[in-house]
């Protein structure tokens, strides 16, 4: 949630955190500044930016923002009765200490999940579970024989009728079960960022995506533990798709974003819950 400058003592960089959502009011925007590597980090104090001018341009509409005196670094829109319409273009402009920071994009059509199908085998399958934190010597790799249930989840939704649509989708599975090994998850597909038109269809105008996650158990006869699964589906433009796809690249200090003149911070997402 925070960044620091590469060169100690260099000029601070503005960090922008915001997430615009179709058919929702203009969001609260959080602004912070980076600090030197050797300095203390206090996101609610010294790093909070309170002297910026924030404006959201939505097609021909102008939405000014005001700093919240009770929450340093947070900026609230002056209009709360406005809902962001689908396919509207927007520009976020932030003026701060002689710099102009911009972010541009378009709001996608709303998306909803039509249905979800969950399937799993009658019995768990054997698997080799690894604990990558066991590094005492070259032989102590933490490998052990175990069992797990591969749970396959398919979700369906309807896409825009436009055959030239360039929207992207990000389906995501988040089970509320702690995995015994993060290595197992590397071989499964719990989320994906893909061009919507490349997802397969079922012949009835619906698109589908299938993901898999694993639930480890203690023995070959253990039943699948009861648990909660969250299924999320987001539609976005190319800018957010690049941001989501690069946020965990190990060689990057920050993900690719549409923020020009500043840095972008990973926002919290709103999940669709199925119990």
Helices and strands as residue ranges (DSSP letters): E 14-17, E 29-33, E 53-58, E 61-67, E 74-77, E 89-96, E 99-106, E 113-120, E 125-129, E 144-158, E 168-175, H 182-186, E 191-195, G 196-198, E 206-217, E 229-236, H 238-246, E 259-260, E 263-264, E 273-274
